[in-house]
């Protein structure tokens, strides 16, 4: 976020007696704290999370704005009892529990949680993660409030394994965490999570960033903890390839909503360019693998469908494709991979030359 104001400005005046003065924005925040006014709905979809929920709540307790946060915990029909964990924290945290009547997936749970809240802003967490520091929420709040934005993204840290970490510092709009949204903007434009069970966060955020006034907070606010059985990270992240159908469904869903909201044509074109380059990078990463779970023909079939329905219609420019390539340049998943096909060869393979 260019020219972003910091949440705190410390001014030192005088010779021996140095005086600390708070920025007026911080004074406003502190006054809000004194009234315990709820400013932010924190939505958490929850499924079999007894082992991690205590850790999550502990990270919320330490937040400088904890008295301004309304937690909406959406239990996705998992048969667990969280009452004892909630009871441990209800002295310090405002927690609302919503119990789904059937298992519905994280997207539906987030939509239900967002609709149940009434606060000016919305942020999200996964039930097995934590905030990175005690000022994480305050930083996000100050950024969106003072810059009058519709949504703000920030840096988050991914725990790859054990004590190995990777910083997502490239304005990553894939995930729901590490972000804050203005409720009025979402409701006015009727932007909601859909019912698909994977990549629905990417679809949602794609619409937000295309039609909203967004910003990037260059500070770390969130830790994405390692979970061995996570669908997006199990088996070396193979889901990026095998889950192509669901991902492309959400990309088309996002484009439908961008069109409904009259997004600029060049913005949609850039989005389409980003999508096709992403499928190319995944093809390079997994396409030469001999793993029996990797069905090359199925992958090409779904990308060909996207090519016919979307790519041909919007036809990104060469400049837009080059920009997408530049954005992919820092993709650590492609480190050390020598391309088997050029992009032009790949485009022909899933386009005019498709023989599936």
LOVOVO-501012 format. One record per residue: x, y, z of N, C-alpha, C, CB in turn; residue in three letters. Coordinates in steps of 0.001 Angstrom, whole numbers, plus 500000, padded with zeros to 6 digits. Each point is the difference from the previous one (the first is absolute). Glycine has a CB too. Layout:
<sedrens>
XYZXYZXYZXYZALA...
</sedrens>
This chain:
<sedrens>
500845498825500000499155501175500000500886501233500000498155498768501214UNK501895501925497676500908501116499843499609501127500942500402499360497609UNK500580501148503117499739501127500886499144499645501200500198501447498038UNK499762497277502362499151499574501116500466500626501308499531497843498813UNK499523502630501954500326500547501316500182498868501004498715502105499475UNK502220498066501408500203499004501045498961500175501090502455499926499496UNK497165498995501196499026500116501077500477500914501128499209497719499424UNK502087502295500854500529500852501060501058500940499437499530498209501704UNK500409503028498725501067500952499688500510500530501330498986500644497727UNK502282499135502551500590500443501263500802501263499743500094497628500885UNK499549503440499779500725501261499846500709500332501315498324500824498269UNK502933499531501640500784500334501189500354501481499959500933497644500130UNK498700503077500911500251501436500047500694500368501303497993500421498547UNK502663500732501442500629500505501220501402499471500182497767500172501019UNK502983500465499887501387499602500221500089498746500825500682502361499846UNK499375497803501487500146498842500873498668499288500229501927501135501102UNK496969499615498828498693499380500218499317499682498681499792501228502160UNK500434497569497321499434499631498708498566499554500183502265499338499145UNK496845501202500023498565499754500149499509499116498870499703502211501155UNK499536496775499194499404499085499031498610500488499631501331498071500927UNK498445502129497781498669500432499563499400498956499061500671502430500237UNK498085497253500015499322499007499168499403500654498775499508498622502018UNK500581500685496869499322500446498797498496500039500265501835499034498532UNK497463501909500849498559500148500224499239498742499622500222502440499587UNK500298496818499421499316498770499592500024498972501119500621500446497618UNK500506499464503082500114499051501096499102500414501155502350499474499312UNK497569501835500922499122500500501059498560499581499728501541501958500387UNK498074498106498352498653499586499604499785498516500289499980501775498216UNK501044497421501474499910498563500255499893499711501493501321499566497919UNK499504501129502868499997499767501441498669500394500629502466500376500031UNK496934500692499475498685500411500506498952498947499693500631502400499704UNK499492496990499114499059498937499631500166498805500926500040500765497607UNK501181498988502800500257498883500912499327500226501350502181499576498842UNK497864501642501624499440500303501312498497499739500049501790501708500319UNK497538498446498536498557499782499969499649498547499688499709502370499286UNK501349496821500443499788498601499640499097499850498782500309499396502389UNK499716501596496734499183499945498803500572498952499049499355502434500268UNK499785496671499246500449498961499085500141500585498600498879498217501399UNK502313501704498067500293500570498689500254498938498944500936501974501148UNK499480496840499286500450498980499049499374498644500323502163501248499689UNK497186498162499314499534498623500111501133499078499560497577500685499582UNK502831498409501291501025499009499681499300498669499744501761501204501413UNK498195498366497320499268498795499605500953498817499904498320501400498748UNK501331497510501954500869498818500055499190498739499688501485501140501708UNK498649498281497097499376498690499751500747498950500793499253500694497685UNK500025498376502872500619499082500956499564498559499728500075501843501715UNK500886497267498093499706498581499794501078499159500693498847500501497779UNK500732498768503243500914499143500777501276500761500392499093497972498796UNK500697503102501929501115500896500329500303500082501493499402501295497992UNK500265497697502787500245500052501438501496500136500312497938498610500362UNK502909500816498813501441500026500278500654501348499709500035497588499485UNK499270503271499779500640501261499581499231501254500414500938498751498093UNK497821501097502327499166501166500279500502500813501194498074498749499054UNK502475500570501951500551500711501158501136500921499567499364498078501501UNK501494501420497641501120500800499493499485501223499235501425497919499852UNK497550501895499328499430501112499243499439501059500941499463498439498109UNK499684501144502846499402500958500936501068500747500801497976498532500154UNK503096500753500199501082500639500757500621501141499200500459497828501176UNK499646501995497504500576501055499170499043501181499864501315498271498755UNK497379501474501370499017501088499950499992500766501325498592498678498365UNK501574500598502737500030500633501328501113501042500077499080497894501027UNK502032501847498331501127500930500068499848501209499087501418498071500570UNK497539501965498600499838501119499064499702501305500728499180498395498276UNK501480502669501295499808501308500623498559500486499840502409500536499554UNK496878498958499443498611500405499758499008498897500356500812501503498186UNK499565497604502721499138498848500261498600500397500463502039498716500575UNK497833502403500125498690500426500481499102500528498885501065500532502170UNK499526499675496652499237500485498857499666498884499015501102502211500278UNK499261496555500090499813498856499093498824499128500452502468500022499478UNK496655499668499576498910499057500233500323498725499234498289501872500324UNK501969497041500388500368498728499368498744499221499640502165499938501294UNK497771499603497450498894499154499536500601498656499600498613502010499190UNK501232497008501685500531498661499779498900499147499368501614500215501971UNK498612499328496797498986499234499273500426498539499973499374502012498575UNK499937497172502221500322498575500142499329499211498875500216500250502519UNK500611499082496669499501499350498792499582498551500234501470501500498691UNK497579498309502220499376498694500254501064498897500144497952500748498712UNK502964499445502235501103499051500162499841499077501207501451501674498913UNK497464498488501851499759499122501142500845500298501219499383498308498381UNK501376502791501587500866500364501118499266500908500991502005499786498494UNK498519500256502734499475500900501026501082501017500343498463498193500933UNK501274503080498748500983501048500239499652500866501214500475500004497557UNK498500499630503171499516500847501092501059500247501070497722499124499565UNK503105499861500730501017500180501031501103500962499540499505497685500840UNK500846502260497886501028500900499470499476501431499965500967498125498623UNK497786502035500939499388501333499975499918500579501405498678499364497963UNK500974499784503003499863500450501388501320500526500562498167498334500311UNK502947501102499247501309500450500480500288501451499597500810497632499861UNK498583502799499031500351501309499447498879501028500051501557498809498541UNK497251500786501870498880500929499924500136501185500961498580498082499323UNK502329501833501649500257501134500888500668501153499239500216498410501944UNK500545501247497025500755501016499253499491500208498577501966499408501375UNK497362499586498061499599500078498598498488499911499837502182498984499366UNK497313501717499625498582499959499641499832498955498908499645502453500619UNK499856496367499741499940498869499072498550499577499753502266499234500794UNK497348500753497952498689499507499578500208498688499261499045502357499838UNK500277496587500593500118498686499359498773499740499126501385499136501940UNK498864500556496791498937499603499070500257498556499611499693502379499118UNK499306496777501035500140498583499680499219499668498731500297499456502447UNK500419500097496530499365499625498740499213498699500187501847501144498685UNK497050498733500602499153498807500127500471498855499114498091501489500545UNK502818498814498529500624498971499180501381500478499588497750499189499167UNK503127499874500506501346500380499583499932500703498653500995498059501272UNK499562503163498672499811500845498825501280500522499377497869500622500981UNK503251499258499699501257500505499459500308501399500486499656498584498009UNK501608501830501906500429501292500554499382501218499324502098498887500587UNK497643501023498108499421501141499293498616500338500505501329499386498016UNK497829499613502099498642500205500508500043500483501442499134498220498453UNK501769501217502344500127500421501403500410501473500088500624497642500654UNK500299502776498500500409501408500020498838500904499584502375499321499483UNK496865500264499513498867500812499562498975500147501123500366499231497632UNK499338499665503045499056500036501122500535500912501100499211497661499455UNK502074502210500856500612500823501047499998501476499647501419498070500611UNK498902502246498153500008501403499564498610500616500085501921499496498483UNK497070499746501124498624500508500038499503500162501439499562498896497788UNK500951500287503116499562500063501397500564501221500714499849497514500027UNK501269503007499496500638501134500648499389501332499599502073498675500086UNK498257502359500682499475501342499737501084501074500076497808499250500910UNK503429500352499323501069500981500166500375500664498677500851498674501933UNK499811502448498179500388500792498829500989499251499117499615502080501322UNK501239497105499305501033499289499248499943498504500288501449502051500052UNK499118497181499014500026498543500118501424499512499741497568499823499264UNK502912499270501581501248499303499738499775498517500272501392502052500601UNK499486497105498894499796498552500123501268499312500483498289500088498175UNK501512498775502478501105499127500378499586498567499722500808501624501776UNK500181497500498009499758498565500007500189499520501434500770499721497569UNK498533499230502809499961499580501399501310499440500523497631499544499656UNK503339500235499462501284499447500460501148500996499850499179497732499378UNK500496503563500488501037501015499801500022501021501134499767499691497536UNK501132501302502353500108501052501015500352501331499343500709498298501722UNK499027502791499013500518501297499593501498500012500277497774501158500471UNK502965499640498769501454499983500118500505500833501165500116499660497561UNK499139501385502814500455500871501080498805500696500646502210500346498826UNK497949500264502331498877500609500731499367501201499300501098499223502055UNK499560501335496934499476501186499324499478499689498605501593501373501309UNK498281497333498365499600499584498651498647500586499595501299497893500322UNK497687501931500510498664500499499676499990501524499965498978497962501053UNK501741502647499878500040501463500056500635500587498743500135499876502496UNK500912499474497006500641500440498763499023499909498830502234499248500884UNK497064499635498998499036499828498919498885501037500103500527497545499922UNK498978502643501299498911500959500231500436501425499648499100498514501821UNK502069501887498636500477501357499732500181500224498504501139500037502234UNK499324498943497065500248500126498565498707500193499211502028498579500277UNK496966500600500004498758500095499238499177501217500410499998497515499771UNK500055502851501509499201501113500514500543501344499516499426498624502015UNK501858501582498165500570501310499703500190500248498510501126499901502189UNK499034499029497034500151500159498549498678499843499249502325499148500225UNK496587500630500550498651499899499423499957498979498861499574502397500628UNK500908496400499676500057498931499013498868499000500187502468500289499889UNK497330498864499099498983498946500076500591498705500552498793501043498063UNK502490498759501727500671498798500499501502500254500073498194498518499021UNK502443500829501945501453500124500168500586498597500154499774502305501089UNK501324497467498209500738498756500082501319500267500724498925499131497861UNK501677499837502707501261500179500717500916498808499760498831501380501748UNK502372498700498771500939498881499925499589498930501012501873501549499250UNK498234497183500365499807498927500977501118498983499841497489500340499988UNK502760498930501074501071499003500021499391498610499922501484501534501353UNK499032497658497741499582498601499890501043499105500647498742500493497873UNK500821498706503090500889499003500586500030498809499048499498500766502399UNK501616499025496932500102498939498996500126498642500685501080501604498377UNK499785498301502620500147498787500817500910500329501165499662498472497998UNK500079500893503129500806500227501199500252501501500203501092497735499696UNK500155502689500261500323501411500209500437500684498702500661499450502350UNK498841500080496539500264500627498712498797500850499608501509498084499303UNK498752503155500273498921500935499702500224500678498651499658500373502457UNK499222500001496930500040500712498726499092501215500109500474497862498703UNK500070503307500975499223501240500106499279500297498693501631500883501688UNK497052499231498379499193500400498844499923501532500017498625497807500019UNK502359502798499341500099501457500043499735500640498639501637499769501857UNK497680499484497257499771500482498639498534500369499752501905498575499245UNK497442501977501786498609500425499853499110498838499579500785502297499402UNK499282496613501352499293498753499712498517500120500341502111498719500437UNK497028501227498536498549500104500213499301498646499847500094502361499168UNK500627496559501079499404498665499894499155499677501232501941499259498588UNK498644500912502575499391499528501240499146501081500657501932498450500310UNK497233501150500647499138500945500714500728500659501168498018498632499338UNK503016500724501179500666500538501190501009501089499642499691497790501121UNK500671502988499927500935501103499791499378501169499263501821498349499981UNK496853501730500052499271501033499258498882500578500869500536498844497811UNK498948502314501775498855500608500657499118500623498933501325500433502120UNK497362499451498060499027500440498998499002500981500616500254497806498782UNK499296503134500410498961500933500423498643499366499721501497502010499549UNK497702497797501495498709499324499855499085500713499002500222499191502353UNK499721502131497729499106500772499135500304499751498530499812501742501782UNK501456498150497877500409499731498619499519498629499545502005501465500319UNK498186497509500523499584498648499641498486499913499834501984499090501222UNK497288501509499704498543499924499959499415500803498836500004499695502479UNK500547501470497266499511500832498902500156499281498660500593502063501312UNK500521497246498512500292499324498733499586498527499992501887501578499707UNK497512497966501402499518498624500118501102498993499673497698500786499404UNK503475499455501202501129499084499841499997499035501177501363501741498734UNK498369496980500988499918498979501042500801498778499590497733500836500689UNK502660498374500298500656498728499722498995499056499346501589500320501956UNK498871498892497058499108498998499413500113498684500764500216501099497740UNK499059497877501814499912498750500748501036498954499600497607500470500232UNK503284499858498845501013499015499620500933499763501189499872500713497558UNK500720498126502515500764499597501188501500500252499892498272498296500378UNK502169502224498518501422500317499846500156501134498998500650497616500546UNK500316503245499716500305501146499130498907501068500004501312498452498580UNK497702501396502304498958501021500108500563501307500554498295498195500337UNK502785501698500446500646501210500512500665500785498873500372498854502201UNK500253500418496874500637500653498858498966500700499128501822498281500042UNK497041501047499737498935500614499211499478501266500649499385497756499151UNK500365502180502143499498501147500765500972501174499930498788498429501536UNK502471501311498775501002501068500015500276500568498614501010498922501984UNK498837500248496997500209500476498635498988501077499642500921497761499364UNK497840502063501072498964501000499742500296501266500794498302498182499569UNK502061501641501696500291501150500870501110500867499410499291498655502000UNK501803500724497595501152500771499525499759500624498627501470498489501318UNK497577500961497912499733500521498661499072501209500034500324497704499092UNK498717502300501840498998501076500002500123500940501199498489498463498781UNK502338501177502200500102500818501205501223500883500020498784498246501184UNK501228502667499761501158500847500249500831499293501064498750502168499389UNK502356497237500184500754499128500888501384500577500301498748498031499083UNK501871501447501971501330500438500378500830498856500540499086502247500482UNK502210497943499563500923498989500519500744500552501205500254498999497704UNK499673500290503408500703500349501222501317499214500042497801500489501219UNK503334500159498635501278499278499936500524499584501372500511501273497938UNK498624498208502893500373499489501320499419498603500169500082502346500967UNK500561496838499833499544498628500227498950499971501106502238499110499257UNK496608500298500452498908499962500979499552498594500372499276502163499099UNK501139496816500159499344498694500149501003498864499798497830500999499198UNK501933497884501515500805498793499832499108498845499567501639500803501742UNK498650498659497093499284498835499460500764498764500470499125501286497934UNK500366498053503092500706498884500623499951498744499133499458500964502238UNK501599498254497883500095498755499239498999498970500522502433500465499546UNK496865498914499531499079498918500344500211498902498972498284501586501056UNK502158497267499416500439498937499102498917499525499045501573499318501753UNK497166500665498698498923499487499156499212501106499299499849498056501529UNK500718503145498405499330501094499310499853499673498523500919501643501661UNK497883498553497783499726499628498608500882500764499024497655499483500643UNK502708501747499709500802500810499069501485499711500083498286501750500181UNK502155497500500865501438499791500157500408498535500087500065502174501134UNK498970496921498934500340498589500092500638499534498689498109499623501642UNK502819499425498453500673499425498831500656501056499106498355498143500080UNK502346502796500567500742500994499241499134501000499260501742498320499777UNK497036501884500704499133500987499360499418499538498681501335501723501099UNK498529496965498743499507499432498749498588500485499654501427498001500428UNK497852502497500592498622500451499776499934501146498991499436499292502329UNK501648501479497559500016501076499012499757499446498602501580501312501445UNK498806497432498352499828499375498688498718499169499937502491499950499735UNK497304499187501257498839499099499971498688500725500258501486498176500766UNK498576503000499877498782500759500295499692501073498980500418499554502365UNK500089500278496423499866501041498973498539500308499667502193499268499067UNK496935499731500964498594500228499662499360501017500938499862497669499109UNK500350502140502206499423500915500981500587501391499917499608498070501466UNK501701502001498254500656501304499888499457500779498809502063499049501061UNK497824500292497788499501500677498805498521500377500149501674498732498618UNK497563500437502106498600500355500272499935501337500726499365497560500113UNK501492502616500891499989501240500767500538501184499205500269498644502058UNK500650501110497018500475501081499148498872500483499071502354499052500104UNK496876500015499349498866500391499149498915500683500834500499498081498435UNK499291501420502775499029500626500910500411501431500291499468497768501030UNK501825502446499184500490501346500279499784500920498809501695499043501561UNK498569500468497238499823500814498796498530500364499801502004498890498963UNK497104500187501321498561500294499910499631501157500933499531497584499419UNK501021502395501783499709501064500968500698501309499632499725498257501771UNK501475501657497682500667501211499521499170500668498903502246499001500573UNK497220500178498526499169500516498916498722500619500556500938498263498442UNK498461501051502538498774500513500631500242501362500639499240497649500421UNK501935502535500135500326501242500688500680501030499085500213498673502096UNK499775500996496589500517500934498989501466500380500244497678500882499734UNK503134498115500539501438500224500159500596500427498658500113498289501876UNK500991502427498183500657500443498776500456498796499180500740502118501147UNK499077497986497541500356498907499092501462499600500141498251500798498421UNK502651500209501698501423499687500099500339499280501297500480501987498593UNK498744498251502471500223499298501268499616498526499878499579502139501257UNK499313497606498046499581498608499787501010499290499100497563500649500273UNK502902500046498700501016499419499111501259499614500765499097501371498118UNK501349499514502781501192499700500791499759498793500897500648502421499948UNK498157497481500593499631498856500839500049498707499187498539501492501418UNK500943498536497354500027498825499125501449499626499671497749500642499022UNK503092500366500734501416499743499739500651499321501204500086501993498460UNK499631498515502738500551499399501222499578498538500118499963502249501129UNK498782497468498536499479498639500108500713499044499051497793500942500669UNK502337499452498068500586499085499017501482499778500283498328500767498291UNK502367500268502203501412499839500360500135499098501219500520502273499055UNK498534497825501882500015499114501170499853498543499571499021501839501415UNK500058497874497658499824498611499533501267499510499297497514500382499743UNK503164500520499571501258499633499329501081499653501026499405501501498060UNK500698499302503000501023499746501020499736498682500716500309502470500301UNK498426497220499963499670498724500646500277498832499061498247501151501384UNK501521499053497335500282498958499022501495499707499969498004500706498633UNK502815500345501442501451499808500035500431499279501270500288502066498625UNK499043498266502483500386499445501300499636498536500141499716502248500968UNK499076497389498579499501498642500230499832499174498724498855500895501989UNK501137499767496870499659499303498753500952498901499589498971502070499320UNK502266497976501154500965498964499635500095498913501066501276501705498705UNK497914498417502350500022499035501097499344498693499559499940501879501688UNK500587497012498792499444498687499646499028499496501065502102499484498740UNK497596501345502254499067499623501055498656499611499380501166501549501639UNK498307497301498779498753499496499400498804500895500274500903497717500239UNK499199503158500783498886500907500306499939501178499029500184499341502402UNK500884500853496828500047501115499066499466499555498649501969500992501217UNK496864499515498435499332499671498746500187501181499043498287498504501186UNK502711501400497961500325501078499073498830500307499072502404499332500111UNK496950499628499390498899500197499058498840500746500654500677497906498802UNK499031501751502456498914500684500711500343501470500225499375497839501124UNK501888502424499201500457501377500209499820500813498727501657499213501718UNK498818500241497171499896500704498721498541500198499587502212499033499322UNK496938500015501030498579500104499645499360501217500654499887497509499759UNK500385502688501558499375501114500714500604501342499607499528498457501893UNK501783501566497856500617501244499559499526500352498592502011499538501449UNK497784499453497710499467500248498645498604500613500075501354498070499103UNK497837501431501818498653500560500175500088501471500393499121497734500678UNK501798502579500235500190501391500407500501500829498821500489499264502364UNK500408500174496858500537500691498825498865500381499045502178498729500227UNK496934500331499507498899500243499052498964500975500560500353497706499078UNK499296502119502201498929500815500596500455501405500385498996497900500838UNK502238502219499604500467501263500587501162500631499234499255499140502197UNK501809500098497589501223500581499426499751500590498615501350498350501303UNK497967500916497849499713500475498644499115501240500028500213497656499149UNK498880502400501807499068501130500097500705501292500397498196498397500609UNK502712501518500372500634501211500531501377500271499395498749499620502106UNK501904499344497386501273500102499277500955501041500601498778499302497949UNK501948500345503119500957500929500614501065500450499002499604498896502210UNK500895502293497995501040500535499130501346499390500371498712502149499725UNK502269498016499385501341499494500271500593500690501223500318499513497555UNK499394501777502594500484500737501160499417499443501296500238502037498570UNK498489497613501419499358499437501194500561498627500327497924501282499476UNK502342497905499491500605498689500223501401500138500575498643499062498122UNK502118501897501371501350500234500515499970500424501466500740500641497696UNK498270500177502665499865500412501396499707498798500890499184502255499257UNK499981496831500249499683498790500766501246499141500176497643500048499127UNK503177499860499836501252499253500091500914500608501058499797499362497580UNK500275501951502445500838500681500992499519499705501407500488501807498348UNK498192498139501832499442499700501326500318498570500428498164501649499574UNK501987497449499455500304498604500304501487499763500221498019499348498663UNK502791501662501012501459499825500032500512499584501373500171501698498204UNK499151498756502858500457499671501349499372498754500581500359502381500323UNK498950496824498854499322498791500472501037498939500383497995500511498529UNK502135499245502785501040499063500450499700498559499599500456501523501910UNK498283498173497716499662498645499563500683499662498672497792500186501190UNK502568500839498015500604499769498686501520500024500038497989501009498982UNK502561499147502203501453500088500132500676498734499464499713501496502006UNK501217498678497058500766498878499469499325499227498887500986499849502200UNK497807500533497406499271499285498954500343500581498626498130499493501626UNK502290499648497462500268500407498624498749499727499176502495499521500235UNK496892501504499169498741499811499260500122498980498876499412502342500550UNK499658496729499402499957499006498922499317500580498771499952498145501691UNK499132502807498566499285500653498914500086501516500169498438498018499785UNK501654502696499095499875501453500067498538500340500253501981500340498435UNK497764500908501957498625500399500225499185499905498712500762501512501846UNK499835498840497032499294499917498718499618498555499690501251502021499172UNK499638497038501104499698498583499776498886499526500930502374499617499276UNK497688500837501961498954499640500972498647500559499567501717499964501844UNK498272501292497724498757500637499582499385499271498816500858502192500831UNK499968497366498254499504499227498852499469498643500457501650501165498490UNK499030498240502494499619498681500499498612500011500630502409499498500382UNK497282501570500363498690500049500669498998500872499233501162499661502200UNK499286500877496674499137500859499192499661499376498656500998501965501129UNK499503498676497813499668499562498659500479498586499704500104502360499298UNK501005497236501326500551498679499711499502498900500924501977501158499148UNK497036499168501704499486499003500957499338498851499250499652501799501739UNK500705496966498628499443498834499323499397499011500987501672500303498184UNK497774500222502911499417499127501013498678499411499572501140501337501706UNK
</sedrens>
